[in-house]
């Protein structure tokens, strides 16, 4: 008895979370649509081998010397020919969306009927043309589904080819047929020991095999006159004429048909269906019930796969444009930005030397907080440090208090979230310049000084620092290191020049108190309070700039689950911020400029592009397995090369070692999938009106200090450091 509840709890724990289930189902559906499209377009399971001629000693002489209609049903081995002055025009490989309608138009104009041997792939894609054939009185026969040489195939594959072809006919025109023409067939005397067993087996399945005895050879495109000559039987004999309405340019076939029909009709020929020519019942049988439903469902699925694939191709084109546009803008504008800010005569204005209040919101940061505070105390700029303990339960506040450092204060509050903690710190700050950082981040000695220099320009309301990954020795850390250096900091240079910086990083940012007070301080309306406040500052008319030398080293998530939680919050919070500030699109002044430049760029590059980026890998996998492998690899390597160039340039600007770029190819394959699922989950949460709670990441204290020793000149200053109180 006690074990039952335990098993129930275990089952509940093992149930796949909705955030995994929905993206997985969507990805599976997308792959299924691609596989179906590949199958219908003969890119999957297609067999293009053609059997060379073989011996004929096992083929009955009466078949080799007989007519083009071969009946092996119920153990028979007979053949038939078309009576004199009757012609059965047959068209193979269709229907084709361009040429089949033209062939049908010519036949209707001259009141002629024909037999169309359709492949299942084409009938599935163009069911309306099959229906038109039947509605206009033509007969339809099977030409297999994927057009393989059946002498190479097993009986199960032959059955599959026939069944799928019949399913396509049922869905397209509501019929099944008893006529069959083998791919790569010719005259009856071409039957050999390889094809004859197939013909007998086809007959055992209830089909009449139809070859031909007059070949127009229109597939060679020999010219209209030559096609007419080859298609014309001699001496008024009846014939089954082979033509094609698909498989390439059939303009000569259409033109020849328009000349051929009236000429032979004038000679007394009738152009009829095969069963009419033989005086037999119609080859068509209407289908009903489950068979008809299966056919309709098949046609619907094929149509859906084509539509979905078309949409995916458009999305792939969009992501290609976005990727190349973003990389081009990043490279060009980051070069301009670097040249501008690195000029010897560049200055934001008068040097900023006034004291700064540094706010450190902390919730259960016991493993990191001492390193954070000590890094601030070793800085080159006068600061007061305010640690806002947001209801920690691990003794974070006590650790800071026990340090007994000058100019360091601890403000305690009940757990209310990061925005509330920052607002509490802002209320307790003494100075007009406010630096905000995370409790798991360490600053270099020059970070605060570099971070506040842009405030020499009175138009600047906020400054974004250069956030870097401190724990980058693991694979997942190296991937985030690449993302921070390339994706974030190159972006910030670009956005700085465009004057639409979307986010001041929570790990290292600075603000004017007056700017924050004018927008109401930090808001808890979204889960991305740093993006929210940055957008609000733009709308209030302030400039937001990037200080590349203000480096901060932060502890990045060290597991996939933690990375998931962080990026989910960022993605969803960014969507919330975009929605919150959507009115900027129609506002005037600085707000309108940000709304019509910044918001679209953020939506395109930070929301849409990552959501569509996995399509690159989906089509890569598809192309490797089923498509033009070499072209696929070259295209993917081209995209990777562009990314590598951007990454190398970003690493050069940040003076980072290039060795971490070794993991770039793997990052592009695996990391994109994670970001795709995260963004998809964010979209689902947003569209369903869900609420995401703040998720605290588990810290390890891996970032103990900023890389490199402190500058030697600071050690020589001794007590010359400017007091702040």
KOLTOR-942810 format. One line per 5 residues: their letters; for each residue y, z, x of C-alpha. Coordinates in Angstrom, 3 decimals. Each point is the difference from the previous one (the first is absolute). Layout:
<votis>
A) Y Z X | ...
</votis>
This chain:
<votis>
XXXXX) 0.000 0.000 0.000 | 2.638 0.870 2.639 | -0.620 -3.272 1.816 | 1.195 -2.196 -2.868 | 3.692 0.885 0.168
XXXXX) -0.187 -0.376 3.761 | -1.385 -3.536 -0.320 | 2.738 -0.772 -2.511 | 2.673 1.177 2.356 | -1.543 -2.041 2.823
XXXXX) -0.050 -3.093 -2.219 | 3.624 0.512 -0.903 | 0.958 0.385 3.639 | -1.820 -3.182 0.923 | 1.624 -2.079 -2.704
XXXXX) 2.212 -2.689 1.530 | 3.705 0.896 -0.399 | 2.081 -2.363 -2.111 | 2.211 -0.790 3.005 | -3.097 -1.420 1.714
XXXXX) -1.656 -1.465 -3.067 | 2.844 -2.161 -1.307 | 0.898 -1.664 3.333 | -3.698 -0.496 0.713 | -0.555 -1.653 -3.370
XXXXX) 3.043 -2.223 0.467 | -1.125 -1.027 3.474 | -3.545 -0.653 -1.257 | 1.353 -2.100 -2.869 | 2.186 -1.992 2.380
XXXXX) -2.939 -0.643 2.333 | -2.188 -0.973 -2.957 | 2.608 -2.509 -1.152 | 0.193 -1.453 3.511 | -3.794 -0.237 0.238
XXXXX) -0.220 -1.688 -3.394 | 2.695 -2.462 0.945 | -1.761 -0.704 3.293 | -3.247 -0.646 -1.817 | 1.574 -2.308 -2.578
XXXXX) 1.889 -1.879 2.708 | -3.235 -0.447 2.013 | 1.253 2.202 2.825 | -2.781 2.540 -0.541 | -3.732 -0.869 -0.189
XXXXX) 0.779 -3.694 0.428 | -2.692 -2.024 1.803 | 1.163 -3.392 1.242 | -3.221 -1.043 1.764 | -1.457 -3.399 -0.978
XXXXX) -3.696 -0.742 0.431 | -0.778 -3.088 2.126 | -2.352 -2.619 -1.519 | -3.643 1.042 -0.143 | -3.350 -1.637 -0.736
XXXXX) -0.763 -1.225 -3.533 | -3.799 0.141 -0.072 | -0.070 2.878 -2.524 | 2.354 -1.694 -2.462 | -1.768 -2.002 -2.756
XXXXX) 0.459 -3.758 0.322 | 1.098 -0.235 -3.624 | 2.916 2.305 0.802 | 1.027 -1.909 3.121 | -0.213 -3.309 -1.870
XXXXX) 1.271 1.345 -3.299 | 3.347 0.525 -1.671 | 2.824 2.430 0.771 | -0.869 2.458 -2.805 | -2.878 2.235 1.122
XXXXX) -1.780 2.288 -2.446 | -2.301 2.652 1.468 | 0.124 2.377 -2.962 | -3.284 1.523 -1.163 | -1.914 -1.501 2.921
XXXXX) 1.098 -3.609 -0.661 | 0.792 -2.379 2.857 | 1.801 -2.866 -1.735 | 3.192 -1.940 0.480 | 2.239 -2.102 -2.220
XXXXX) 2.616 -2.707 0.385 | 3.057 -0.876 -2.055 | -0.448 -3.024 -2.328 | 1.837 -3.248 0.700 | 3.710 -0.337 -0.671
XXXXX) 0.408 3.745 -0.053 | 1.834 1.786 2.774 | 0.012 3.752 0.537 | 2.979 0.938 2.143 | -0.581 3.266 1.828
XXXXX) 2.618 2.022 1.835 | -0.968 2.651 2.554 | 1.568 3.126 1.513 | 2.695 0.688 -2.612 | 1.894 0.929 -1.939
XXXXX) 3.062 -0.499 2.163 | 3.416 1.063 -1.366 | 1.681 -3.186 1.251 | -2.556 -2.794 -0.328 | -2.298 1.010 -2.873
XXXXX) 2.810 -0.169 -2.617 | 0.866 -3.498 1.225 | -3.642 -1.099 -0.224 | -0.232 1.440 -3.513 | 3.204 -1.788 -0.981
XXXXX) -1.391 -3.361 1.140 | -3.307 0.593 -1.802 | 1.802 0.924 -3.214 | 2.265 -3.026 0.258 | -2.999 -2.327 0.205
XXXXX) -2.165 1.934 -2.506 | -2.683 0.670 2.599 | -2.256 2.997 0.527 | -1.413 1.372 3.249 | -2.061 2.827 1.465
XXXXX) 1.772 2.569 2.198 | -2.230 1.922 2.390 | 2.151 3.042 0.645 | -0.368 2.698 2.605 | 0.184 3.586 -1.158
XXXXX) 2.807 0.792 2.397 | 2.284 -2.669 -1.444 | -1.045 0.596 -3.616 | 0.768 3.705 0.423 | 3.467 -0.720 1.360
XXXXX) 0.929 -2.785 -2.433 | -1.821 0.790 -3.257 | 2.556 -1.852 -2.096 | -1.054 -3.315 1.523 | -3.671 0.648 -0.781
XXXXX) 0.934 0.761 -3.594 | 1.989 -3.226 -0.167 | -3.029 -1.966 1.243 | -2.167 1.416 -2.773 | 2.686 -0.314 -2.671
XXXXX) 0.526 -3.672 0.858 | -3.708 -0.784 -0.352 | -1.116 -0.118 3.632 | -3.166 1.616 1.283 | -0.023 2.661 2.666
XXXXX) -2.742 0.654 2.522 | -0.628 2.582 2.706 | 0.740 -0.733 3.637 | -0.843 3.549 1.204 | 2.580 2.720 0.464
XXXXX) 0.878 -0.198 3.716 | -1.309 -3.527 0.750 | -2.737 0.920 2.523 | -2.895 -2.226 1.011 | -2.723 1.591 -2.133
XXXXX) -2.791 -1.048 2.348 | 1.235 2.754 2.332 | 0.125 2.638 -2.742 | -2.507 2.474 -1.389 | -1.074 -0.088 -3.639
XXXXX) 2.104 3.068 -0.721 | 3.080 -1.708 1.469 | -0.743 -3.139 -2.063 | -0.270 2.115 -3.139 | 3.279 1.704 0.899
XXXXX) 1.752 -3.344 0.491 | -1.206 -1.261 -3.381 | 0.683 3.230 -1.896 | 3.510 0.418 1.380 | 0.788 -3.624 -0.772
XXXXX) -1.214 0.446 -3.588 | 2.049 3.216 -0.315 | 3.105 -1.906 1.037 | -0.741 -2.715 -2.593 | -0.577 2.592 -2.712
XXXXX) 3.316 1.663 0.746 | 1.898 -3.267 0.291 | -1.386 -2.013 -2.950 | -2.502 2.217 -1.824 | -3.004 -2.188 0.907
XXXXX) -2.951 -0.245 2.331 | -1.441 -3.285 1.255 | -3.393 -1.417 0.944 | 1.329 -2.578 2.497 | -0.055 0.658 3.735
XXXXX) 0.965 -1.973 3.073 | -0.893 1.360 3.455 | 2.787 0.060 2.597 | -0.295 -2.666 2.708 | -2.400 -2.021 -2.209
XXXXX) -0.281 -3.772 0.057 | -2.356 -2.528 -1.588 | -3.466 0.896 -1.260 | -1.606 -1.714 2.990 | 1.821 2.488 2.267
XXXXX) -2.118 2.872 -1.392 | -2.039 1.533 2.834 | -2.416 2.821 0.696 | 2.872 2.497 0.286 | 1.868 -0.894 -3.181
XXXXX) -2.978 -0.794 -2.254 | -1.256 3.634 -0.244 | 3.529 1.018 -0.965 | 0.092 -2.677 -2.695 | -3.329 1.215 -1.406
XXXXX) 1.254 3.603 -0.011 | 3.234 -1.031 -1.712 | -2.086 -1.700 -2.681 | -2.037 3.159 -0.498 | 3.270 1.713 -0.844
XXXXX) 0.624 -2.474 -2.826 | 2.324 -2.521 1.686 | -0.018 -3.787 0.262 | 0.989 -1.191 3.462 | 2.465 -2.891 0.036
XXXXX) 0.628 -1.985 3.184 | 1.544 -3.508 -0.013 | -0.827 -3.602 0.665 | 3.527 -1.358 0.519 | 2.280 1.687 2.526
XXXXX) 3.692 -0.892 -0.016 | 0.450 1.833 3.322 | 3.473 0.904 -1.178 | -0.057 3.084 2.251 | 0.430 -2.395 2.944
XXXXX) 3.242 -1.319 -1.598 | -0.878 -3.643 0.825 | 2.665 -1.419 -2.325 | 0.173 -0.641 -3.736 | -1.620 -3.457 0.107
XXXXX) -2.913 1.231 2.084 | -0.608 2.983 -2.289 | -0.096 -2.328 -3.026 | -2.363 -2.384 1.773 | -2.433 2.726 1.042
XXXXX) 0.043 1.640 -3.451 | -0.805 -3.248 -1.844 | -3.723 -0.519 -0.732 | -1.494 -3.484 0.296 | -1.547 -2.085 -2.743
XXXXX) 1.041 2.174 -2.923 | -2.285 2.836 1.046 | 0.681 3.547 -1.108 | 0.970 2.466 2.669 | 1.034 3.547 0.828
XXXXX) 3.136 -0.383 2.099 | 1.007 2.693 2.469 | 3.708 0.849 0.337 | 1.978 3.108 0.875 | 2.888 1.753 -1.720
XXXXX) 0.469 2.643 2.675 | -0.374 0.624 3.710 | 3.111 -1.753 1.269 | 2.421 -2.788 -0.861 | -1.498 -1.815 -2.992
XXXXX) 2.915 -2.322 -0.731 | -2.130 -3.047 0.836 | -2.712 1.218 -2.383 | 2.494 0.338 -2.861 | 1.490 -3.432 0.688
XXXXX) -3.444 -1.597 0.311 | -1.128 1.621 -3.241 | 3.000 -1.386 -1.847 | -0.969 -3.503 1.140 | -3.782 0.433 -0.192
XXXXX) -0.257 1.203 -3.617 | 1.737 -2.875 -1.832 | -1.621 -2.617 2.227 | -3.570 1.130 -0.723 | 0.738 0.760 -3.628
XXXXX) 1.064 -3.632 -0.275 | -3.423 -0.927 1.417 | -1.724 1.931 -2.777 | -0.674 3.324 1.734 | 0.163 3.331 -1.827
XXXXX) 1.110 3.107 1.878 | -1.979 2.822 -1.572 | -1.380 3.441 0.708 | -3.417 0.217 1.623 | -1.797 1.320 -3.066
XXXXX) 1.635 -2.729 -2.102 | -1.197 -2.644 2.464 | -3.552 1.387 -0.137 | 0.008 0.636 -3.741 | -0.688 3.695 0.592
XXXXX) 1.497 3.142 -1.596 | 3.212 1.346 1.511 | -0.335 1.885 3.262 | 2.389 2.652 -1.306 | -1.112 3.157 -1.779
XXXXX) 2.610 2.389 -1.446 | -0.207 3.577 1.270 | 0.717 3.130 -1.990 | -0.090 3.744 0.227 | -0.558 1.684 3.360
XXXXX) -0.271 -3.265 1.945 | 3.358 -1.167 -1.299 | 1.559 3.417 0.662 | -1.301 -0.034 3.573 | 1.466 -3.447 0.525
XXXXX) 3.384 0.986 -1.389 | 0.006 3.165 2.132 | -0.840 -2.064 3.083 | 2.842 -2.445 -0.593 | 2.376 2.901 -0.611
XXXXX) -1.105 1.729 3.212 | 0.419 -3.189 2.045 | 3.440 -0.585 -1.494 | 0.963 3.601 0.741 | -1.251 -0.270 3.584
XXXXX) 2.036 -3.156 0.565 | 3.107 1.601 -1.496 | -0.463 3.219 1.939 | -0.587 -1.917 3.198 | 3.087 -2.127 -0.621
XXXXX) 1.994 3.190 -0.464 | -1.505 1.444 3.181 | 0.904 -3.147 1.912 | 3.568 0.263 -1.275 | 0.018 3.668 0.975
XXXXX) -1.334 -0.937 3.429 | 2.820 -2.513 0.353 | 2.470 2.683 -1.075 | -1.368 2.509 2.499 | 0.100 -2.683 2.675
XXXXX) 3.658 -0.674 -0.716 | 0.736 3.729 -0.123 | -1.844 0.710 3.245 | 1.658 -2.795 1.924 | 3.411 0.739 -1.524
XXXXX) -0.260 3.662 0.834 | -1.202 -0.647 3.553 | 2.713 -2.583 0.528 | 2.705 2.298 -1.308 | -1.332 2.969 1.956
XXXXX) -0.120 -1.897 3.285 | 3.364 -1.666 -0.407 | 1.958 2.933 -1.382 | -1.626 2.600 2.235 | 1.001 -2.082 3.018
XXXXX) 3.573 -0.128 -1.264 | -0.056 3.732 -0.753 | -1.395 0.909 3.426 | 2.572 -2.149 1.818 | 2.805 1.535 -2.045
XXXXX) -0.848 3.679 0.405 | -1.044 -0.342 3.644 | 3.249 -1.486 1.215 | 1.730 2.214 2.526 | 3.214 -0.007 -1.998
XXXXX) -1.703 0.770 -3.313 | 1.067 3.192 -1.743 | -0.059 1.197 -3.564 | 3.328 1.709 0.564 | 1.150 3.140 1.814
XXXXX) -2.895 2.072 1.412 | -1.321 2.495 -2.524 | -0.247 3.474 1.551 | 0.385 2.278 -3.015 | -2.863 2.362 -0.823
XXXXX) -2.762 -1.097 -2.316 | -2.121 1.807 -2.567 | -3.681 -0.921 0.298 | -2.049 0.568 -3.155 | -3.746 0.439 0.392
XXXXX) -1.824 0.253 -3.351 | -3.386 1.592 0.592 | -3.008 0.638 -2.172 | -3.068 1.366 1.796 | 1.055 -1.386 3.376
XXXXX) -1.343 2.922 2.062 | -1.715 -2.325 2.488 | 3.101 -2.094 0.630 | 3.143 1.997 -0.699 | 0.353 1.702 3.378
XXXXX) -0.179 -3.325 1.841 | 2.578 -1.424 -2.404 | 2.489 2.845 0.452 | -0.372 0.175 3.775 | 0.584 -3.748 0.293
XXXXX) 3.306 0.487 -1.836 | 0.981 2.912 2.213 | -0.412 -2.171 3.094 | 2.354 -2.625 -1.340 | 3.236 -1.235 1.577
XXXXX) 2.188 0.379 -3.071 | 1.296 3.242 -1.562 | -2.015 0.815 -3.103 | -0.801 2.651 -2.500 | -3.586 -0.098 -1.227
XXXXX) -0.865 0.913 -3.562 | -3.707 0.204 -0.824 | -0.476 -0.005 -3.766 | -3.364 1.567 -0.766 | -1.104 -1.530 -3.297
XXXXX) -2.424 2.692 -1.100 | -2.389 -0.339 2.961 | -3.165 2.068 -0.118 | -0.974 -0.322 3.666 | 2.776 2.069 1.590
XXXXX) 2.262 -2.902 0.967 | 3.197 1.999 -0.531 | -1.329 2.985 1.953 | -0.841 -2.199 2.986 | 3.587 -1.276 0.166
XXXXX) 1.480 3.481 -0.453 | -2.193 1.406 2.768 | 1.384 -2.572 2.415 | 3.357 1.855 -0.194 | 1.922 -3.055 1.165
XXXXX) 3.792 -0.211 -0.240 | 1.529 -2.268 -2.625 | -3.295 -0.157 -1.893 | -0.087 1.262 -3.574 | -2.783 0.160 -2.541
XXXXX) 0.727 -0.478 -3.679 | -2.848 0.864 -2.358 | -0.557 -1.332 -3.494 | -2.822 -0.276 -2.494 | -1.875 -3.279 0.249
XXXXX) 2.228 -2.605 -1.662 | -0.585 -3.162 2.032 | 1.700 -1.716 2.911 | 3.168 -1.191 -1.831 | 0.700 3.541 -1.238
XXXXX) -0.600 1.383 3.489 | 2.443 -2.493 1.527 | 2.629 0.799 -2.619 | -0.498 3.693 0.731 | 0.490 -0.685 3.686
XXXXX) 3.070 -2.099 -0.741 | 1.532 2.908 -1.917 | -0.568 2.290 3.001 | 1.208 -2.454 2.661 | 3.240 0.706 1.821
XXXXX) 0.891 -3.432 1.288 | 1.042 -3.362 -1.367 | -2.695 -2.017 1.770 | -3.497 0.624 -1.265 | -3.199 -1.008 1.814
XXXXX) -3.263 0.094 -1.948 | -3.458 -0.018 1.509 | -3.571 0.839 -0.974 | -1.772 3.163 1.034 | -2.643 -1.956 1.928
XXXXX) 2.496 -1.948 2.131 | 1.390 0.607 3.480 | 3.264 -1.361 1.371 | 0.838 -1.153 3.488 | 2.909 1.835 1.655
XXXXX) 2.347 -2.902 -0.741 | -1.140 -0.665 -3.559 | 2.647 1.963 -1.921 | 2.806 -1.255 2.227 | -1.065 -3.632 -0.410
XXXXX) -0.587 0.479 -3.707 | 3.546 1.168 -0.789 | 1.985 -2.439 2.153 | 0.269 -2.645 -2.781 | 2.083 2.525 -1.971
XXXXX) 2.841 -0.998 2.335 | 0.398 -2.756 -2.586 | 1.483 1.629 -3.100 | -1.768 -2.546 -2.232 | -3.454 1.205 1.043
XXXXX) -1.544 2.424 -2.467 | -3.516 0.233 1.384 | -1.988 -0.909 3.117 | -3.677 -0.863 0.320 | -1.697 1.103 3.186
XXXXX) -2.911 -1.520 1.877 | -3.141 1.689 -1.354 | -3.028 -0.378 2.259 | -3.636 1.030 -0.253 | -0.827 2.873 2.322
XXXXX) -3.769 0.088 -0.534 | -0.763 -3.647 0.756 | -3.114 0.405 2.145 | -2.440 -0.455 -2.886 | -0.658 -3.392 -1.590
XXXXX) 1.704 0.917 -3.266 | 2.866 1.501 1.987 | 0.353 -3.198 2.039 | 0.134 -2.048 -3.214 | 2.802 2.176 -1.346
XXXXX) 1.749 -0.164 3.371 | 0.047 -3.806 -0.264 | 1.251 0.264 -3.573 | 2.802 2.414 0.923 | 1.213 -1.996 2.999
XXXXX) -0.387 -3.439 -1.549 | 0.165 0.450 -3.741 | 2.542 2.786 -0.284 | 2.313 -0.236 2.974 | 0.310 -3.794 0.117
XXXXX) 0.632 0.161 -3.730 | 2.729 2.594 0.492 | 1.775 -2.198 2.529 | -0.131 -2.867 -2.484 | 1.186 2.145 -2.915
XXXXX) 2.745 1.509 2.164 | 1.548 -3.424 0.623 | -0.422 -0.942 -3.669 | 1.572 3.349 -0.972 | -2.776 0.892 -2.393
XXXXX) -2.113 2.598 1.821 | -2.437 1.183 -2.690 | -1.247 3.258 1.500 | 1.177 2.778 2.271 | -3.305 1.342 1.381
XXXXX) -0.679 3.576 -0.928 | -1.114 0.682 3.571 | 3.393 -0.817 1.555 | 3.176 -0.677 -1.950 | 3.617 1.160 -0.071
XXXXX) 2.590 0.167 -2.801 | 3.609 0.858 -0.631 | 0.166 3.043 -2.210 | 2.760 -1.652 -2.036 | -2.162 -3.081 -0.608
XXXXX) -2.910 2.122 -1.197 | 2.217 2.108 -2.259 | 1.514 -3.102 -1.618 | -3.433 -1.210 -1.108 | -1.195 3.430 -1.097
XXXXX) -2.138 0.898 2.997 | -3.717 -0.670 0.313 | -1.660 -1.015 -3.250 | -3.514 0.796 -1.179 | -0.022 -2.923 -2.447
XXXXX) -2.409 -1.900 2.251 | -2.707 0.779 2.520 | 1.921 -1.895 2.687 | 3.121 2.153 0.156 | 0.997 -1.584 3.318
XXXXX) 0.003 -3.503 -1.540 | 1.679 1.275 -3.156 | 2.885 1.681 1.861 | 0.466 -3.021 2.287 | 0.334 -2.367 -2.944
XXXXX) 2.403 2.407 -1.690 | 2.186 0.050 3.122 | 0.127 -3.804 0.069 | 1.058 -0.054 -3.633 | 2.725 2.536 0.786
XXXXX) 1.467 -2.331 2.621 | -1.196 1.663 3.210 | -1.415 -1.847 2.981 | -3.492 0.955 1.117 | -0.845 -0.938 3.608
XXXXX) -2.829 0.254 2.513 | 0.143 1.940 3.288 | -2.795 -1.346 2.188 | 0.376 2.654 2.721 | -0.344 2.909 -2.420
XXXXX) -3.747 0.348 0.479 | -2.151 2.475 -1.870 | -3.728 0.489 0.416 | -1.874 0.766 -3.174 | -3.603 0.845 -0.794
XXXXX) -1.542 -2.890 -1.896 | -3.010 0.461 -2.300 | -3.238 0.184 1.954 | -2.454 -0.999 -2.722 | -0.234 -2.810 -2.520
XXXXX) 0.246 2.481 -2.872 | 3.209 1.531 1.362 | 1.453 -3.428 0.734 | -0.914 -1.047 -3.543 | 1.792 3.018 -1.472
XXXXX) 3.127 -0.574 2.080 | 0.291 -3.740 -0.652 | -0.797 0.430 -3.666 | 2.933 2.377 -0.290 | 2.256 -2.316 2.008
XXXXX) -0.976 -3.081 -2.010 | 0.321 1.648 -3.372 | 3.226 1.738 1.020 | 1.483 -3.300 1.203 | -0.817 -1.613 -3.347
XXXXX) 1.636 2.940 -1.757 | 3.110 -0.323 2.162 | 0.265 -3.752 -0.614 | -0.281 0.584 -3.735 | 2.491 2.867 0.066
XXXXX) 2.639 -2.082 1.771 | -0.701 -3.275 -1.830 | 3.482 -0.031 -1.533 | 1.362 -0.800 3.450 | -1.077 -3.589 -0.694
XXXXX) 2.841 -0.409 -2.521 | 2.584 2.322 1.546 | 2.991 -1.096 2.032 | 1.261 0.962 3.438 | -2.240 1.667 2.555
XXXXX) -2.535 0.977 -2.665 | -0.350 -3.596 -1.152 | -0.330 -1.269 3.544 | -2.842 2.414 0.633 | -1.536 -0.811 -3.383
XXXXX) -0.016 -3.743 0.555 | -0.996 0.090 3.671 | -1.724 3.280 0.757 | -2.051 0.563 -3.146 | -1.565 -3.500 -0.011
XXXXX) -0.856 0.285 3.701 | -1.594 3.412 -0.498 | -1.945 -1.232 -3.029 | -1.184 -3.115 1.831 | -0.780 1.451 3.431
XXXXX) -1.072 3.554 -0.852 | -1.728 -0.433 -3.368 | -0.986 -3.601 -0.719 | -0.926 -1.166 3.511 | -2.406 2.881 0.789
XXXXX) -1.567 -0.401 -3.444 | -0.729 -3.692 0.606 | -0.759 0.228 3.731 | -3.779 0.608 -0.440 | -0.246 -3.516 -1.448
XXXXX) 0.283 -1.220 3.578 | -3.212 1.820 0.845 | -1.743 -0.953 -3.266 | 0.611 -3.694 0.656 | -0.899 0.532 3.662
XXXXX) -3.401 1.372 -1.024 | -0.469 -2.739 -2.575 | 0.963 -2.711 2.469 | -2.280 1.392 2.703 | -3.019 0.021 -2.302
XXXXX) 0.562 -2.972 -2.296 | 3.049 -1.965 1.033 | 1.318 -1.897 3.021 | -0.854 2.707 2.520 | 1.931 -1.381 2.962
XXXXX) 3.195 -0.594 -1.971 | -0.283 3.447 -1.570 | -0.352 1.701 3.376 | 2.897 -1.974 1.467 | 2.248 0.860 -2.953
XXXXX) -0.858 3.702 0.162 | 0.459 0.109 3.774 | 3.372 -1.685 -0.478 | 1.146 2.741 -2.357 | -1.380 2.629 2.373
XXXXX) 1.815 -1.619 2.926 | 3.319 0.194 -1.828 | -0.651 3.656 -0.796 | -0.927 0.635 3.622 | 3.246 -1.584 1.194
XXXXX) 2.031 2.178 -2.363 | -1.970 3.086 0.990 | 0.380 -0.717 3.722 | 3.734 -0.485 -0.407 | 0.284 3.228 -1.988
XXXXX) -1.960 1.877 2.672 | 2.248 -1.474 2.660 | 3.127 1.110 -1.843 | -1.400 3.526 -0.349 | -1.337 -0.021 3.573
XXXXX) -3.511 0.765 -1.206 | -3.198 -0.823 1.857 | -1.623 -3.210 -1.182 | -3.530 1.373 0.292 | 0.052 1.291 -3.572
XXXXX) 0.319 -3.584 -1.255 | -3.659 -0.546 0.880 | -0.841 1.460 -3.408 | 2.405 -2.338 -1.848 | -2.665 -2.485 -1.260
XXXXX) -2.136 2.809 -1.401 | 3.076 1.605 -1.513 | 0.924 -3.223 -1.759 | -3.476 -0.277 -1.541 | -0.691 3.602 -1.020
XXXXX) 3.462 1.490 -0.395 | 1.081 -2.677 -2.477 | -2.901 0.847 -2.267 | 0.988 3.660 -0.049 | 3.643 -0.836 -0.737
XXXXX) -1.140 -2.413 -2.710 | -2.032 2.675 -1.758 | 2.806 2.537 0.389 | 2.575 -2.374 -1.462 | -2.335 -1.071 -2.771
XXXXX) -0.564 3.627 -0.890 | 3.772 0.561 0.047 | 0.497 -2.940 -2.363 | -2.674 1.345 -2.325 | 1.607 3.439 0.052
XXXXX) 3.404 -1.512 -0.725 | -1.185 -2.316 -2.779 | -2.024 2.708 -1.708 | 2.850 2.486 0.170 | -1.952 2.391 2.218
XXXXX) 1.599 2.746 2.037 | -0.876 0.583 3.631 | 0.351 3.469 1.407 | 1.190 0.756 3.518 | -2.973 0.034 2.355
XXXXX) 0.239 2.118 3.110 | -1.613 -1.453 3.124 | -2.112 2.243 2.192 | 1.692 0.499 3.384 | -1.754 0.546 3.310
XXXXX) 2.926 0.649 2.333 | -1.060 -2.966 2.118 | 3.608 -0.868 0.921 | 1.006 2.845 2.246 | 3.048 -1.523 1.671
XXXXX) 1.794 -3.274 0.401 | -1.541 -2.175 2.748 | 1.633 0.318 3.403 | 1.850 2.884 1.655 | 3.356 1.226 -1.144
XXXXX) 2.970 -1.462 1.915 | 0.663 1.881 3.221 | 3.762 0.207 -0.637 | -0.646 2.213 -3.007 | -1.807 2.538 2.137
XXXXX) 3.036 0.240 2.279 | 2.387 0.728 -2.862 | -1.278 3.499 -0.463 | 2.341 1.890 -2.317 | 2.466 -2.867 -0.273
XXXXX) -1.558 -1.034 -3.273 | 2.599 0.023 -2.718 | -0.574 2.839 -2.493 | -0.164 -0.812 -3.670 | 0.839 3.374 -1.534
</votis>
